[in-house]
């Protein structure tokens, strides 16, 4: 009977042991957490670049069909619905789904002619403001 009572006393963990485990888990989370979230920001930038590349391919197909890129006023919406000036040459829609917002929920900006080419597609980054650095930097097609 004495042996059974000793086994019951040793069956659980002490409060001190639990606190040590919680502190270790907290330290690991404090070390790994910032590294994980910095990678998350990099992946959003990668997604924005991939979406811009998809727009570029669709715009090139639009140009092959219509003979020109959409105007600034027509914007990226010309890839989904035929603009009045495109006539019967428009053979879209050129995107399988609608025009997505950038990874931060802001609309992409389209300008034709662009500052360095026939058009320019821009995401203003995480802050939604022109300029910035790191995750807040503008992402453009040029």
GISUL-V859813 format. One record per pair of residues at least 6 apart in sequence whose ideal C-beta (glycine too) atoms are under 6 Angstrom apart, sorted by the first residue. I is the first residue (numbers start at 1). J is the second residue. If there is no record, write none. Layout:
I_J ; I_J
This chain:
41_135 ; 44_103 ; 47_103 ; 48_102 ; 48_103 ; 48_123 ; 48_139 ; 52_121 ; 52_141 ; 55_121 ; 56_141 ; 58_79 ; 58_94 ; 58_95 ; 59_69 ; 61_94 ; 62_94 ; 63_69 ; 65_89 ; 65_91 ; 66_86 ; 66_89 ; 66_90 ; 69_112 ; 69_118 ; 69_119 ; 70_78 ; 71_112 ; 72_111 ; 72_112 ; 74_83 ; 75_110 ; 76_99 ; 76_110 ; 79_94 ; 79_95 ; 80_93 ; 82_90 ; 101_107 ; 102_108 ; 102_123 ; 104_126 ; 106_128 ; 108_121 ; 108_123 ; 109_122 ; 110_121 ; 111_120 ; 112_119 ; 114_120 ; 116_142 ; 117_142 ; 120_140 ; 120_141 ; 120_142 ; 121_141 ; 122_138 ; 122_140 ; 123_139 ; 124_138 ; 125_132 ; 125_136 ; 125_137 ; 125_138 ; 126_135 ; 126_136 ; 127_136
